[in-house]
Amino acid sequence: MRRLVIAGNWKMYKNNKEAVETLTQLKDLTKDVKNVDIVIGAPFTCLSDAVKTVEGSNIKIAAENVYPKIEGAYTGEISPKMLKDIGVTYVILGHSERREYFKESDEFINQKVKAVLEIGMKPILCIGEKLEEREGGKTLEVLAKQIKGGLIDLSKEAAEKVIIAYEPVWAIGTGKTATPEMAEETHKAIRNVLTEMFGKDVADKVTIQYGGSMKPENAKDLLSQEDIDGGLVGGASLKADSFFEIIKAGN
């Protein structure tokens, strides 16, 4: 049975002091949570202190990006080896903001997925369609392309370790949310693509999160769907109490 994974994505928010304060609160709130894996994606500058703050708890720390080389002359970049060395265990990849603002291609994201897996961390691969793509009936076409491009040349064993985060771009930061039924239909279609690529046994083991403005108010209905295995949470993860409400809904 797949465990729920609730991950927060802080994006470009919080300095070290703010990160430590929020994680200290969250650590106390979640000390009795047993049935949900909890992850916080923090900015690079907070990662080392974040890992130290959550030591001994059931919270894991994710980076929000990585460069797909172990080391080298890549000024300003951060390698998988550097992240693992400080205790980071997850990496968020292919977020819609990375795809749009930094023009990251499926090929480049695939390199990152492989680099993260090779060093023993878990990638959270984000996929999602824009509003015009959904309204044009291209949702499944867009998602299939991103999944296949992001996971190309992975073994079945490697594919099982990838978390997929479905983030309808039209629902991020807009207040719009797919209905639970819409989200479930899309998650089921994503699992069908994984079945096509890696077989049903693998597809049934892959965690697929929903990442389109999950909030305390809609978390329970979304997380009760058969193929929704958690959430990638943006704004609601910035405060410990609101993020905990989502975790409680999953727990």
C-alpha beads as a LAMMPS data file, in Angstrom:
LAMMPS data file: protein, C-alpha beads

251 atoms
250 bonds

1 atom types
1 bond types

-500.0 500.0 xlo xhi
-500.0 500.0 ylo yhi
-500.0 500.0 zlo zhi

Masses

1 110.0

Atoms # bond

1 1 1 0.000 0.000 0.000
2 1 1 1.295 3.461 -0.914
3 1 1 2.023 5.823 1.996
4 1 1 0.852 9.393 1.764
5 1 1 3.636 11.942 1.261
6 1 1 2.753 15.524 2.191
7 1 1 5.484 17.903 1.021
8 1 1 5.743 21.645 1.489
9 1 1 7.417 23.826 -1.132
10 1 1 8.559 27.117 0.404
11 1 1 9.837 28.490 -2.929
12 1 1 11.826 31.745 -2.441
13 1 1 10.520 32.466 1.048
14 1 1 12.082 32.340 4.539
15 1 1 15.529 33.203 5.832
16 1 1 17.366 30.868 8.215
17 1 1 15.753 32.255 11.367
18 1 1 12.246 32.000 9.920
19 1 1 12.906 28.481 8.620
20 1 1 14.141 27.254 11.992
21 1 1 11.172 28.820 13.801
22 1 1 8.615 27.252 11.444
23 1 1 10.274 23.819 11.495
24 1 1 10.536 23.874 15.294
25 1 1 6.783 24.517 15.505
26 1 1 6.030 21.847 12.905
27 1 1 8.271 19.323 14.638
28 1 1 6.247 19.713 17.830
29 1 1 2.881 19.581 16.051
30 1 1 3.692 16.434 14.057
31 1 1 5.424 14.380 16.748
32 1 1 2.557 11.866 16.903
33 1 1 1.924 11.566 13.138
34 1 1 2.503 7.971 12.032
35 1 1 0.712 7.453 8.722
36 1 1 2.114 10.289 6.599
37 1 1 5.622 11.015 5.329
38 1 1 6.335 14.722 5.857
39 1 1 8.745 16.671 3.650
40 1 1 9.675 20.366 3.557
41 1 1 11.328 21.872 0.474
42 1 1 13.412 24.847 1.602
43 1 1 15.697 27.358 -0.171
44 1 1 19.368 26.370 -0.506
45 1 1 20.450 28.891 2.141
46 1 1 18.213 27.257 4.780
47 1 1 18.925 23.600 4.055
48 1 1 21.752 22.890 6.481
49 1 1 19.973 24.469 9.458
50 1 1 16.679 22.893 8.365
51 1 1 18.188 19.401 8.447
52 1 1 19.637 20.025 11.921
53 1 1 16.338 21.414 13.217
54 1 1 14.279 18.344 12.238
55 1 1 16.800 15.760 13.505
56 1 1 15.047 13.052 15.484
57 1 1 11.636 13.902 14.015
58 1 1 9.483 12.413 11.259
59 1 1 10.148 15.406 8.961
60 1 1 12.520 15.152 5.994
61 1 1 14.088 18.014 4.054
62 1 1 14.013 18.563 0.285
63 1 1 15.981 20.899 -1.930
64 1 1 13.965 22.829 -4.521
65 1 1 16.417 22.246 -7.371
66 1 1 19.801 20.724 -8.222
67 1 1 22.364 20.713 -11.034
68 1 1 22.840 17.259 -12.606
69 1 1 26.616 16.975 -12.137
70 1 1 28.487 15.664 -9.094
71 1 1 31.106 18.425 -9.246
72 1 1 32.905 20.649 -11.738
73 1 1 33.289 24.150 -13.113
74 1 1 29.615 25.141 -12.884
75 1 1 29.759 28.480 -11.117
76 1 1 26.793 29.141 -8.848
77 1 1 25.298 25.648 -9.065
78 1 1 24.594 23.060 -6.342
79 1 1 25.312 19.354 -6.905
80 1 1 23.468 16.249 -5.660
81 1 1 26.590 15.294 -3.695
82 1 1 26.529 18.624 -1.814
83 1 1 22.864 18.157 -0.915
84 1 1 23.256 14.577 0.279
85 1 1 26.327 15.546 2.310
86 1 1 24.272 17.911 4.492
87 1 1 21.425 15.428 4.989
88 1 1 18.906 16.398 2.307
89 1 1 16.851 13.356 1.232
90 1 1 14.432 14.681 -1.418
91 1 1 14.767 17.063 -4.385
92 1 1 11.886 18.862 -6.136
93 1 1 12.454 18.829 -9.907
94 1 1 10.685 20.189 -12.964
95 1 1 8.423 22.587 -11.091
96 1 1 6.300 24.670 -13.448
97 1 1 8.176 27.799 -12.356
98 1 1 11.493 26.193 -13.330
99 1 1 10.026 25.136 -16.662
100 1 1 8.548 28.566 -17.399
101 1 1 11.027 31.088 -15.962
102 1 1 14.239 29.123 -16.498
103 1 1 13.205 27.271 -19.681
104 1 1 14.063 23.828 -18.298
105 1 1 13.396 21.094 -20.835
106 1 1 12.217 17.534 -20.203
107 1 1 15.677 16.355 -21.273
108 1 1 17.426 18.535 -18.676
109 1 1 14.945 17.525 -15.977
110 1 1 15.558 13.871 -16.865
111 1 1 19.286 14.401 -16.268
112 1 1 18.466 15.783 -12.827
113 1 1 16.145 12.864 -11.999
114 1 1 18.910 10.390 -12.846
115 1 1 21.553 12.321 -10.895
116 1 1 19.354 12.469 -7.787
117 1 1 18.542 8.742 -7.965
118 1 1 22.155 7.751 -8.574
119 1 1 23.295 9.401 -5.359
120 1 1 20.492 7.868 -3.293
121 1 1 18.018 10.715 -2.847
122 1 1 14.362 10.757 -3.926
123 1 1 13.194 13.018 -6.768
124 1 1 9.789 14.702 -6.689
125 1 1 9.095 15.167 -10.406
126 1 1 6.547 17.911 -11.093
127 1 1 4.303 17.782 -14.144
128 1 1 1.314 19.882 -15.130
129 1 1 -0.645 21.645 -17.824
130 1 1 -1.431 25.332 -18.349
131 1 1 -4.962 26.701 -18.532
132 1 1 -4.967 26.987 -22.328
133 1 1 -3.762 23.371 -22.606
134 1 1 -6.546 22.120 -20.329
135 1 1 -9.186 24.178 -22.157
136 1 1 -7.794 22.909 -25.470
137 1 1 -8.218 19.296 -24.381
138 1 1 -4.462 18.681 -24.331
139 1 1 -4.019 17.824 -20.622
140 1 1 -3.196 14.143 -21.083
141 1 1 -0.982 14.808 -24.103
142 1 1 1.053 17.379 -22.145
143 1 1 1.349 15.192 -19.048
144 1 1 2.342 12.093 -21.024
145 1 1 5.095 14.053 -22.771
146 1 1 6.451 15.370 -19.461
147 1 1 6.326 11.966 -17.774
148 1 1 7.977 10.148 -20.661
149 1 1 10.592 12.869 -21.094
150 1 1 11.343 13.078 -17.387
151 1 1 11.599 9.323 -16.815
152 1 1 13.168 8.147 -20.076
153 1 1 15.844 5.429 -19.749
154 1 1 15.024 4.691 -16.097
155 1 1 14.941 1.078 -14.936
156 1 1 11.813 -0.262 -13.262
157 1 1 13.638 -0.283 -9.941
158 1 1 14.590 3.383 -10.321
159 1 1 11.125 4.440 -11.504
160 1 1 9.534 3.036 -8.332
161 1 1 11.542 5.539 -6.260
162 1 1 10.306 8.633 -8.116
163 1 1 7.450 10.683 -6.671
164 1 1 5.259 12.353 -9.286
165 1 1 3.663 15.679 -8.310
166 1 1 0.767 16.651 -10.558
167 1 1 0.456 20.429 -10.424
168 1 1 -2.184 21.905 -12.729
169 1 1 -0.428 25.192 -13.481
170 1 1 -3.772 26.987 -13.747
171 1 1 -4.462 26.163 -10.094
172 1 1 -1.160 27.331 -8.560
173 1 1 -1.466 30.530 -6.574
174 1 1 -4.728 31.412 -8.335
175 1 1 -7.137 30.116 -5.726
176 1 1 -8.578 27.758 -8.357
177 1 1 -8.535 24.059 -7.593
178 1 1 -9.468 21.011 -9.579
179 1 1 -12.414 19.232 -8.022
180 1 1 -11.431 15.991 -6.251
181 1 1 -13.061 14.084 -9.111
182 1 1 -11.119 16.035 -11.766
183 1 1 -7.874 15.507 -9.860
184 1 1 -8.541 11.784 -9.402
185 1 1 -9.308 11.347 -13.106
186 1 1 -5.984 12.970 -14.019
187 1 1 -4.026 10.988 -11.421
188 1 1 -5.505 7.770 -12.787
189 1 1 -4.415 8.805 -16.298
190 1 1 -0.899 9.510 -14.992
191 1 1 -0.781 6.024 -13.476
192 1 1 -1.869 4.615 -16.833
193 1 1 1.115 6.311 -18.520
194 1 1 3.406 4.807 -15.873
195 1 1 1.815 1.397 -16.529
196 1 1 2.521 1.803 -20.228
197 1 1 6.165 2.674 -19.507
198 1 1 7.070 0.371 -16.619
199 1 1 4.228 -2.105 -16.088
200 1 1 1.345 -2.215 -13.609
201 1 1 3.414 -3.463 -10.663
202 1 1 5.660 -0.409 -10.823
203 1 1 2.833 2.033 -11.540
204 1 1 0.897 0.803 -8.509
205 1 1 3.885 1.572 -6.257
206 1 1 4.576 5.111 -7.480
207 1 1 3.428 7.943 -5.216
208 1 1 1.469 10.594 -7.138
209 1 1 0.913 13.845 -5.244
210 1 1 -1.573 16.584 -6.035
211 1 1 0.019 20.024 -6.242
212 1 1 -2.706 22.463 -7.236
213 1 1 -3.430 24.783 -4.300
214 1 1 -4.047 22.104 -1.659
215 1 1 -5.317 23.820 1.481
216 1 1 -6.751 22.755 4.865
217 1 1 -10.240 23.304 3.435
218 1 1 -9.914 20.868 0.515
219 1 1 -7.196 18.464 1.692
220 1 1 -9.453 15.747 3.108
221 1 1 -11.586 15.478 -0.047
222 1 1 -8.521 15.401 -2.298
223 1 1 -6.544 12.932 -0.175
224 1 1 -9.485 10.525 0.063
225 1 1 -9.253 9.806 -3.678
226 1 1 -7.818 6.415 -4.599
227 1 1 -4.960 7.621 -6.788
228 1 1 -4.011 10.798 -4.871
229 1 1 -1.122 9.824 -2.609
230 1 1 -0.373 13.133 -0.915
231 1 1 0.230 16.739 -1.766
232 1 1 2.890 19.188 -2.870
233 1 1 1.774 22.237 -0.929
234 1 1 2.847 25.808 -1.647
235 1 1 1.392 28.749 0.282
236 1 1 -0.289 26.665 2.964
237 1 1 3.082 25.145 3.939
238 1 1 4.592 28.487 4.959
239 1 1 2.814 28.427 8.314
240 1 1 3.211 25.409 10.575
241 1 1 -0.401 25.381 11.748
242 1 1 -1.994 25.442 8.278
243 1 1 0.435 22.811 6.974
244 1 1 -0.322 20.640 9.999
245 1 1 -4.045 20.792 9.196
246 1 1 -3.276 19.233 5.790
247 1 1 -1.065 16.591 7.411
248 1 1 -3.876 15.798 9.883
249 1 1 -6.281 15.318 6.981
250 1 1 -3.900 12.731 5.529
251 1 1 -3.127 11.064 8.851

Bonds

1 1 1 2
2 1 2 3
3 1 3 4
4 1 4 5
5 1 5 6
6 1 6 7
7 1 7 8
8 1 8 9
9 1 9 10
10 1 10 11
11 1 11 12
12 1 12 13
13 1 13 14
14 1 14 15
15 1 15 16
16 1 16 17
17 1 17 18
18 1 18 19
19 1 19 20
20 1 20 21
21 1 21 22
22 1 22 23
23 1 23 24
24 1 24 25
25 1 25 26
26 1 26 27
27 1 27 28
28 1 28 29
29 1 29 30
30 1 30 31
31 1 31 32
32 1 32 33
33 1 33 34
34 1 34 35
35 1 35 36
36 1 36 37
37 1 37 38
38 1 38 39
39 1 39 40
40 1 40 41
41 1 41 42
42 1 42 43
43 1 43 44
44 1 44 45
45 1 45 46
46 1 46 47
47 1 47 48
48 1 48 49
49 1 49 50
50 1 50 51
51 1 51 52
52 1 52 53
53 1 53 54
54 1 54 55
55 1 55 56
56 1 56 57
57 1 57 58
58 1 58 59
59 1 59 60
60 1 60 61
61 1 61 62
62 1 62 63
63 1 63 64
64 1 64 65
65 1 65 66
66 1 66 67
67 1 67 68
68 1 68 69
69 1 69 70
70 1 70 71
71 1 71 72
72 1 72 73
73 1 73 74
74 1 74 75
75 1 75 76
76 1 76 77
77 1 77 78
78 1 78 79
79 1 79 80
80 1 80 81
81 1 81 82
82 1 82 83
83 1 83 84
84 1 84 85
85 1 85 86
86 1 86 87
87 1 87 88
88 1 88 89
89 1 89 90
90 1 90 91
91 1 91 92
92 1 92 93
93 1 93 94
94 1 94 95
95 1 95 96
96 1 96 97
97 1 97 98
98 1 98 99
99 1 99 100
100 1 100 101
101 1 101 102
102 1 102 103
103 1 103 104
104 1 104 105
105 1 105 106
106 1 106 107
107 1 107 108
108 1 108 109
109 1 109 110
110 1 110 111
111 1 111 112
112 1 112 113
113 1 113 114
114 1 114 115
115 1 115 116
116 1 116 117
117 1 117 118
118 1 118 119
119 1 119 120
120 1 120 121
121 1 121 122
122 1 122 123
123 1 123 124
124 1 124 125
125 1 125 126
126 1 126 127
127 1 127 128
128 1 128 129
129 1 129 130
130 1 130 131
131 1 131 132
132 1 132 133
133 1 133 134
134 1 134 135
135 1 135 136
136 1 136 137
137 1 137 138
138 1 138 139
139 1 139 140
140 1 140 141
141 1 141 142
142 1 142 143
143 1 143 144
144 1 144 145
145 1 145 146
146 1 146 147
147 1 147 148
148 1 148 149
149 1 149 150
150 1 150 151
151 1 151 152
152 1 152 153
153 1 153 154
154 1 154 155
155 1 155 156
156 1 156 157
157 1 157 158
158 1 158 159
159 1 159 160
160 1 160 161
161 1 161 162
162 1 162 163
163 1 163 164
164 1 164 165
165 1 165 166
166 1 166 167
167 1 167 168
168 1 168 169
169 1 169 170
170 1 170 171
171 1 171 172
172 1 172 173
173 1 173 174
174 1 174 175
175 1 175 176
176 1 176 177
177 1 177 178
178 1 178 179
179 1 179 180
180 1 180 181
181 1 181 182
182 1 182 183
183 1 183 184
184 1 184 185
185 1 185 186
186 1 186 187
187 1 187 188
188 1 188 189
189 1 189 190
190 1 190 191
191 1 191 192
192 1 192 193
193 1 193 194
194 1 194 195
195 1 195 196
196 1 196 197
197 1 197 198
198 1 198 199
199 1 199 200
200 1 200 201
201 1 201 202
202 1 202 203
203 1 203 204
204 1 204 205
205 1 205 206
206 1 206 207
207 1 207 208
208 1 208 209
209 1 209 210
210 1 210 211
211 1 211 212
212 1 212 213
213 1 213 214
214 1 214 215
215 1 215 216
216 1 216 217
217 1 217 218
218 1 218 219
219 1 219 220
220 1 220 221
221 1 221 222
222 1 222 223
223 1 223 224
224 1 224 225
225 1 225 226
226 1 226 227
227 1 227 228
228 1 228 229
229 1 229 230
230 1 230 231
231 1 231 232
232 1 232 233
233 1 233 234
234 1 234 235
235 1 235 236
236 1 236 237
237 1 237 238
238 1 238 239
239 1 239 240
240 1 240 241
241 1 241 242
242 1 242 243
243 1 243 244
244 1 244 245
245 1 245 246
246 1 246 247
247 1 247 248
248 1 248 249
249 1 249 250
250 1 250 251
